[in-house]
């Protein structure tokens, strides 16, 4: 039997370390913007939805790439 060496991934999103760090940094920036800025509530909500969408797209794209790699590997 041949063992495959898996890349270390996050438990929650399945992202690699660099991508996970960038996503966490983006989340921290949004939290700081939401709690410490003086902009209106509508803009805070819009920015939060935009960031959530970006994180969702990154996680979805990462999973699609992993599935494509698995298909080509076998």
N, C-alpha and C positions, 0 to 999 in steps of 0.2 A: 504494500500500500504506500502510496505517495502522499505525504502531508504537505498541505499548502500553508504558506506563511501569510497570515492575514495582516493587513495594515491595521494599526491601532485606530479605532474610530470611537467617536463619542457614543455614549449609551443612548442618548435621546434622539439625536438627529442623524447619526451615522456619518457625520462629517469628519474630514481629516483635521488635524490639529490647527493648521493655519487658518482654514476656513472657519472653524469653530471660534478661534480667537477674534477674527474679523466680525463675525456675527455677534459675539458678546460685546465687542467694542461698540458696534452700532446700537445695540440695545442700551448700553450705558449712556451713550450720547443722547438717545431719545428720552431716557428717564430724567437725565439732567435738564434737558430742554423742557420737558413737561412740568417738572416741579419747580424749577428755578427761573423760568423765563416769564416775562410779562406779556406774552402774546395771548391772543384771544383763544377761547376754548375750541372753536371750530378748527383753527389751525393746528392746535395740539392733537385733536382727534384725527384730522387728515394726515398729519405726520405719522401718528401711531399706526394708522391703517396702512400707509405706504411702507413703513418699515416691516410690519407684519407680512405684507405681501412679498417684499424682497426676501425675507427669511424663508417664507414658504416656497418661493420659486427656487432659491438656492438649494434647499433640502430636496425638492422634487427633481431638479436637474442632477444633483449628486446621485440620487437613487437610480435615475435613468442611465447615467454613465456606468454605475456599478453593474446594473443588469445587462447592459450591452457588453461590458467586459466579460461577464460570466458566460454569456452566450457564445462569444468568440473564443473563450478559453477552452470550451469542450467540444 
